[in-house]
Amino acid sequence: MIQLWYWFKRKEKFLHSFKPVVLITGCSTGVGHALATLLYSQNQYRVVVTARSKSLAALQQTFKENERFMVRALDVTSEQQRSSLIKEIESSWGAVNILVNNAGISYRAVLEHMTEQDELHQMATNYLGPVNLIRQVLPGMREIGRGKIINISSVSGMLAMPTMSSYSASKYALEGVSEALWYEAKPLGINVTLIQPGFIRSNSFRNVYYTEKSNPEAVKGQIYEDYYKSMTPFVERLMSLSLTSPQAIAKLVLKVIQTENPPLWIPATLDAAVFYYLRRLVPRRFLLPILFILLPKSRSWGKSYTHRRKP
């Protein structure tokens, strides 16, 4: 239902002699892997798929390189790797025409359990890395007078969730910079789009990062244990019940690639669409207390150790 938006959009019609160069980050699993699989059979594009070095061998086994498909190592937090890859692409194929910033990580931790190093790791992967890649591909797009920057955001970039504060902060930052960039890039012929998935039916919840204090073994019998015991199975259950697969999000990204003037914000799942409109229609003063009550066992959180003054 969300994708009906695109049925009435005029699609890009590239000259047969021109094959746009698409760079995708974070292709080892999930949406990135699904998008890589989808574009592997799309002969009208030249594609560079990337993953961190530890996942590269598996990616190379799945995708065989040819004259229009590259598999490369990329840690988006590494300036050296970012610069080397962009230089290689420019040397081989001229420029990146479409950038899909998909790589990301998520820490499962309340704010008090995050360290400065953890916060920097979260922001470097989800915000600073993508922004620096954008900065490096913009000159080539500007020179041609067209291009697309597609940032994979999250419903957490609309509404934050407990035990995911730093992840939400990184997505809020990505959304903010994308909105500003939309204004800056529009006069140059460059589109900026935020894909905002909600819960996706995948095993990505098993790949979350824990801090020293938020590790499941470390929180037993400690403060905030009740937060984690409520939120972890809650998120896993919502993901298992989701009707949206990584392949569905990949198809949506392809539609954005093919759409001449896509919108900035695209809620990519039903729950994301609901939150998108709730955020705009319901005052935050009322929305947040309602959402708090709906979280599992939230009204009993902290009762055994809080020093909150009784009303």
C-alpha positions in Angstrom: 0.0 0.0 0.0 2.9 2.4 0.8 4.4 1.7 -2.6 1.4 3.0 -4.5 3.0 6.4 -4.3 5.4 5.4 -7.0 2.9 4.2 -9.6 2.3 7.7 -10.8 5.9 8.9 -10.8 7.8 9.3 -14.1 10.7 6.9 -14.2 14.3 7.6 -15.1 15.0 6.7 -18.7 18.8 6.4 -19.1 20.5 6.3 -22.5 21.5 2.7 -23.4 25.1 3.8 -23.5 25.0 5.1 -19.9 24.9 2.7 -17.0 24.7 4.6 -13.6 27.2 3.5 -11.0 25.5 2.4 -7.7 27.5 2.1 -4.5 25.9 0.2 -1.6 27.3 -0.1 1.9 26.6 -2.9 4.4 25.8 -5.8 2.0 26.8 -8.7 4.2 23.2 -9.3 5.5 19.7 -7.9 5.6 18.6 -5.1 3.3 22.0 -4.5 1.9 22.4 -8.2 0.9 18.9 -8.2 -0.6 19.6 -5.1 -2.6 22.9 -6.5 -3.9 21.0 -9.6 -5.0 18.4 -7.6 -6.7 20.8 -5.4 -8.6 23.1 -8.3 -9.5 20.6 -9.1 -12.3 19.9 -5.5 -13.3 22.2 -5.1 -16.3 21.4 -1.4 -16.7 23.5 -0.6 -13.6 27.2 -0.8 -12.7 27.2 -1.8 -9.0 29.7 -1.8 -6.2 28.7 -3.8 -3.1 30.7 -3.6 0.1 31.1 -5.2 3.5 33.7 -5.2 6.2 36.7 -7.4 5.6 35.5 -10.2 7.9 32.4 -10.6 5.7 34.0 -10.1 2.4 34.8 -13.8 1.6 31.2 -14.8 1.9 30.1 -11.9 -0.2 32.6 -12.8 -2.9 31.3 -16.4 -3.0 27.7 -15.2 -3.5 28.5 -12.5 -6.1 31.0 -13.1 -8.9 32.7 -10.0 -10.2 32.3 -9.0 -13.9 32.5 -5.8 -16.0 29.6 -4.2 -14.2 29.8 -5.7 -10.7 32.4 -5.1 -8.0 32.7 -6.6 -4.5 34.9 -4.5 -2.2 35.9 -4.3 1.5 34.7 -1.2 3.2 34.5 -0.2 6.9 32.5 3.0 6.7 34.3 4.3 9.8 37.7 4.2 8.0 38.7 7.4 6.1 41.4 5.5 4.3 39.1 2.8 3.1 36.4 5.3 2.1 38.8 7.5 0.1 40.6 4.5 -1.6 37.3 3.0 -2.7 35.9 6.2 -4.2 39.2 6.8 -6.0 39.1 3.3 -7.5 35.5 3.7 -8.6 36.3 7.1 -10.2 39.3 5.6 -11.9 37.3 2.6 -13.3 33.9 4.0 -13.9 34.1 7.8 -13.7 31.9 8.6 -10.6 29.4 7.3 -8.2 25.9 8.3 -9.5 23.8 6.6 -6.8 24.9 6.2 -3.2 23.0 3.9 -0.9 24.1 4.4 2.7 22.8 1.1 4.3 25.7 0.1 6.7 24.7 0.5 10.3 24.9 -1.0 13.8 22.7 -0.8 16.9 23.7 -0.8 20.5 21.3 -2.3 23.0 21.9 -0.2 26.0 20.3 2.4 28.2 22.1 5.8 28.1 23.8 5.2 31.5 25.4 2.0 30.2 27.0 3.6 27.2 30.6 4.9 27.3 32.0 7.7 25.2 33.9 5.1 23.1 30.6 3.2 22.6 28.8 6.4 21.6 31.6 7.3 19.1 31.4 3.8 17.6 27.7 4.1 17.1 27.9 7.6 15.6 30.9 6.8 13.4 29.1 3.9 11.8 25.6 5.3 11.4 26.3 9.0 10.9 29.9 10.2 10.4 30.7 7.4 7.9 27.7 7.9 5.7 28.1 11.7 5.8 31.8 11.4 4.8 30.9 9.1 1.9 28.3 11.7 0.8 30.9 14.4 0.9 33.2 12.4 -1.3 30.6 11.5 -4.0 29.0 15.0 -4.2 31.6 16.6 -6.5 31.1 13.9 -9.1 27.4 14.2 -8.9 27.5 17.9 -9.1 29.8 17.8 -12.1 27.3 15.6 -14.0 24.3 17.6 -12.8 22.4 14.6 -11.4 22.6 11.9 -8.8 20.9 10.2 -5.9 21.8 9.8 -2.3 19.6 7.2 -0.5 20.1 6.9 3.2 18.6 3.9 5.0 17.2 5.4 8.2 14.8 3.8 10.7 11.5 4.4 12.6 13.9 5.1 15.4 14.8 8.3 13.6 11.2 9.4 14.1 10.6 8.2 17.6 13.2 7.0 20.1 12.9 3.8 22.1 14.3 2.9 25.5 17.5 0.8 25.5 18.3 2.2 22.1 19.0 5.8 22.9 22.3 6.1 21.0 21.0 4.2 18.0 18.1 6.6 17.9 20.4 9.6 18.2 22.5 8.4 15.2 19.4 8.0 13.1 18.0 11.4 14.2 21.4 12.9 13.1 21.2 11.2 9.7 17.7 12.4 9.2 18.7 16.0 10.1 21.6 16.2 7.8 19.6 14.6 5.0 16.9 17.2 5.3 19.5 20.0 5.2 21.2 18.3 2.3 17.9 18.0 0.4 17.9 21.9 0.1 21.5 22.1 -0.8 21.5 19.4 -3.4 18.2 20.1 -5.1 19.4 23.1 -7.2 22.3 20.9 -8.4 20.0 18.1 -9.8 20.8 15.7 -6.9 18.0 13.9 -5.1 18.2 13.0 -1.4 15.9 10.3 0.1 15.5 8.7 3.5 14.1 5.2 3.5 12.5 4.7 7.0 11.8 1.0 7.8 10.1 0.0 10.9 10.3 -3.6 12.1 11.6 -6.0 9.4 11.3 -9.8 9.6 14.9 -10.7 9.9 17.5 -11.9 12.4 19.1 -8.5 12.7 18.1 -8.2 16.4 20.7 -11.0 17.1 23.4 -8.7 15.7 23.0 -5.9 18.2 26.0 -4.6 20.1 26.2 -4.6 23.9 28.4 -2.5 26.1 30.3 -3.8 29.1 27.4 -2.8 31.4 24.5 -3.8 29.1 25.7 -7.3 28.3 22.9 -9.7 29.3 25.2 -11.4 31.9 26.3 -8.1 33.4 22.7 -6.8 34.0 21.5 -9.7 36.0 20.4 -8.4 39.4 21.5 -4.9 38.5 19.6 -1.7 37.9 17.8 -1.5 34.5 17.5 -5.3 34.3 13.8 -4.8 34.2 14.1 -2.5 31.2 16.1 -5.0 29.2 13.9 -8.0 30.2 10.9 -6.1 28.9 12.3 -4.5 25.7 14.5 -7.3 24.3 11.7 -9.9 23.8 9.3 -7.1 22.8 11.5 -6.0 19.9 12.2 -9.6 18.9 8.5 -10.4 18.9 7.6 -7.4 16.8 10.3 -8.3 14.2 9.1 -11.9 14.0 5.5 -10.7 13.4 6.5 -8.2 10.8 5.1 -8.8 7.3 8.0 -6.9 5.7 11.1 -8.7 4.5 14.5 -7.3 3.6 13.7 -8.1 0.0 10.6 -5.9 0.1 12.7 -3.0 1.3 15.3 -3.7 -1.4 12.5 -3.5 -4.1 11.5 -0.2 -2.6 15.0 1.2 -2.9 15.1 0.1 -6.5 11.9 2.0 -7.1 13.5 5.1 -5.6 16.6 4.6 -7.8 14.2 4.5 -10.9 12.0 7.4 -9.8 13.0 10.7 -11.3 12.1 13.0 -8.3 11.5 10.8 -5.2 10.4 12.4 -1.9 12.7 13.0 1.0 10.9 10.9 3.5 9.6 7.4 2.6 8.1 5.3 5.5 8.9 1.8 4.3 6.7 -0.4 6.5 3.2 -0.2 7.8 4.3 0.5 11.4 6.7 3.2 10.1 3.8 4.9 8.2 1.7 4.8 11.3 4.4 6.4 13.5 5.2 8.9 10.7 1.6 10.3 10.8 1.2 9.9 14.6 4.3 12.1 15.1 2.8 14.8 12.9 -0.8 14.7 14.1 -0.5 14.0 17.8 1.2 16.5 20.1 4.3 15.0 21.7 3.0 16.0 25.2 0.3 13.4 24.7 2.0 10.9 22.4 5.0 10.0 24.5 2.9 9.2 27.7 0.7 7.0 25.6 3.6 5.2 24.0 5.2 4.7 27.4 2.1 3.0 28.8 2.0 0.7 25.8 5.6 -0.6 26.4 5.6 -3.9 28.2 5.6 -3.6 32.0 6.9 0.0 31.8 4.8 1.2 34.7 6.8 -1.1 37.0 10.3 -0.2 35.7 12.7 0.9 38.4 10.3 0.5 41.3 12.7 -1.7 43.3 15.5 0.8 43.1 14.2 4.2 42.3 14.4 7.2 44.8 11.7 9.0 42.9 9.6 11.2 45.2 6.1 9.8 45.6 3.3 12.0 44.2 
